[in-house]
Structure formats: structure tokens, C-alpha cells
Amino acid sequence: MKHATIIPLIGGEALASTKVFGTRPDYIMSYSAFKANESHLLNYWNHEVPYHVIDEGGRHPHQVDIVSSVCPCAGLSLFSMGYGEHNPNNRWMIETANYVLGDMKPKVFWGENAPALAGKIGEPIRKQLIEIGKKNGYTMTLYRTKSLLHGVPQVRERTFYFFWRGDKTPILEYYRRPYTRIEDVITNVKSNSMMDVINKNTPTNDPYYRYLLEVVHGGITHRQHFDILQAEDVSVRYFDAKSLIEGHGHTYKQVGAWMAKQGLDKEVEKCDRMFHKLDDGKNIMRRGTIVPKNYIGAFVGHYPKMLTHPYEDRYITYREAMSIMGLPEDYQLLKPSQSYNHICQNVPFQTAVDMATEVKAVLENKRNYVDSSLVYQYNHTKTHELRGEEASSLASFFS
């Protein structure tokens, strides 16, 4: 099966496709806006995969069976400022769909984006994608999942979208892989390269983490704290310092009083603001030190700088961050201090492997089809909905 990729970014999906289809992509298509993100992948492949930049006159050299994409998700991600229909990042999904389906015409075009693509926020963009597919003779699948279900220790909700050439849509398999614990992912890193820490500060110097260790737990070490997290019955979603403080019933008035004794006047002011926001029923940002235990939230934003090693009193290294996303141990990050966030703008490798496996199975006629031009699949519940016009007409006929 011949495959190519468009806007692969750092390459999680392209590397997964290489594993599943058995060869590197025939070529990479992209735009000048993403050259920095893709420089790492080009370097990893020794610049042996042809790279064509569309807005600099590049064109695809020949047709392939499959094209994959990782268009920026900031337009629909709730983690981003100004997310929604009018965010300019959304245009990349539209541009690539027009180019791939209108000019390249593969058997399958698939990509990954924010979970909102399958929800209300993503409806205007989704409608445009559906129309582009219909105009060019493709049906569409929207597959909602989270990486934890694919064996990746992140609660990383995503929507994958697939365009299938023809008038029927396949039903894809569902996944429930046991996940590898996040602490094992970090401690099992074998490579000695790129082992500088991303954040050179020390976790136990973070005043909120200090408060947790010294006040909440009576003076314990980072390693002792990691160990007791196994048995803690605290109603928090993730093991970040502020959530743990709150989970143990401490208020930011108490935390602020302790900060005052430490001479941390700025933190006293922050604690006062946080106390009143929570008291008013509002939310606060919790972007402090995070201890990796069992699994983490989506590895984005502040995670690379604030996630600790499970045992050592330090934050994670560049290599450990890459391993969390499943990048190979010989993968090199160029200009790491400037580009480490490129690691986050990615698809976890194993999640992408499962999706590429589904594409391969469809092309090998190993999946059943339904007579609907649009199918929503939900990996969380192992259910699907037929939402094409044909399905709607049939439902109306029998109602």
C-alpha cells in the first residue's frame, strides 16, 4: 500500500503509518507554516523522504492509496484561547481536505483533531468537511476515542476523521488495550541522548508542592510522596500539587498563611485570589508540579515543564517527554529548548498505530460496510450512529 502524509508535524502519525504499512511515506506534503515542526521528522529520516511545500509551488508527484494528516487542533481545542468556528487554525483541515480529496484522490484520507470536531463546537467545520467529501465522491467516518483506551497512559480525548472513496462507509474496530503505567514509560527510557531536563528548577522548591509535602504530609520526600499516592483515597482527577492540596481539604487561606511565613508575598496574593474564585463557584488554573502515577492528562501545555520523574526530585527530560508520546529512542529533537512543545503537537504513536491498522484492514476488505455516507463511532461506548442523508431518509420512512 502506497501512502503519503500532509502536515505530519513532528510525525507520530507518519511513523505509525510506516510501521503498519511497512514502508516510509512516498512523500510528505505540507505548508511553509509547519517547516519547523516537521524539521525533526525530516532529520530523523535523513531527508530521504521527498518534502513538497504547497505554498512554495510543491505538488504531489504521484497518486497513493492513503494520505494521513495531523492538522493543528488549536481551532477546536478547549485548551486554546479563542477556540471555535472562526479560529484561523481550522482552515488547515479545510485546505488539506480540498487538496487531498480534490487533487490527490487517494482511496483513504484520514487525520486527527480535537474531540470537539465530533461535537457542537466543531459542527460548522465538520459540515464543510462533509460537503468537501461528498463533492469529491467520499463517505466519512468520525471516530471519537481517547488514548488511554489504546494503551497510552494519557486521558487524551481525540476525534479521528476518515474519508473513504466510494458510496459506503466501513465500521471500524473498537479498542480496549491495557495501558502501560506512566511511571513505567518514564523509568524504562534506555537512551542516553537528550537527557537534559526541560525545566531546570527542582520540584520540591515549588512552594505548593512544598506545602503538600511539609504541611499536608508532615514532611516527606518526593519519592515517599510518589509511593503513598498508590493508597491515597483523594477525590482528584490528576496528581498535581494544587488538586492534591484541595483534595486533602486544605483551603487557599491556609496555604496563603503558610506562604506568608515563608516570605512569599506574591504567592500570598495568588492564594487569596484563588480562595475567593473557588468560594464564588469559579475555577482556577492548576498548572503546577504534577507527579506521574498510573496515567496523566493530555500531555500538552504545561506538562513538559511540570511533570516530575516518579522517583527523582526533578522534572522530566526531553527524551522522557518524547517517550511519553511514543517517539523512537533514536529520534532527535532539534533546538530542544525552543521546540519541546512540538512533542505535544502530535498523535501518541500507539493511538495512531491502531487507526492506521483500521485503514489497512479496510483496504484489505476485512471490515464490514454500511449504506451511509456518514458514520459516527464512539470507542468509549463501542457504539456507532449512521448520520448520512440515506440513514436519515430511511429512519423517516419507518417512523
Secondary structure, DSSP 8 states (H G I E B T S, - for coil): --EEEES-TTSHHHHHHHHHHSS--S-EEE-GGGHHHHHHHHHHTTT-S-EEEGGGT----S--SEEEE----TTT-TTSTT-STT-GGGHHHHHHHHHIIIII--SEEEEEE-GGGGSSTTHHHHHHHHHHHHHTTEEEEEEEEEGGGBT-SEE-EEEEEEEEESS-EE------B----HHHHHHT----TT-SBSS-S-GGGSHHHHHIIIIISSS--HHHHHHHTTT-----SS-BHHHHHHHTT--HHHHHHHHHHTT-HHHHHHHHHHHHHHHTT------S-B---S-EE-S-TTHHHHBB-SSSSSB-BHHHHHHHTT--TT---SSHHHHGGGGTSS--HHHHHHHHHHHHHHHTT-S-EES-SEEEEETTTTEEEE-SHHHHHHHHHH-
